[in-house]
């Protein structure tokens, strides 16, 4: 929410009767509504046994729309952000399901609390990160690199887990 309205401000979609601030905030709300759709889709897909693979797919799935956002101009900026939101917000039900699957019930609230702390704690660096770069290419290209690294780490974790002997 710190840099999405700024990103959408140049989409060229604003009707004259809307103020710039109101319209870019409305566009941002539309993007977040797309995120809710992604949460719903992922919630239907989350099943034990495929959560880890789903996490890998979601992490890597962030890369193409982030790269699109890095280079998008005009109205495609809004579309790219909406596609990213659908995919990116799929992580929330996946993470929550993974916590429920891997954390004992007696420690589950701690697991959810730690997950939220990490999400918002690391997420707080987003505006700082975005402010260090000039231009959307560097910001969203950099975020695509972070998503790629996260996807690679999740893939490695999945491979290591699958190579472990059954107990």
Order of alpha helices (4+ residues) and beta strands (2+ residues): alpha-alpha-alpha-alpha-alpha-alpha-alpha-alpha
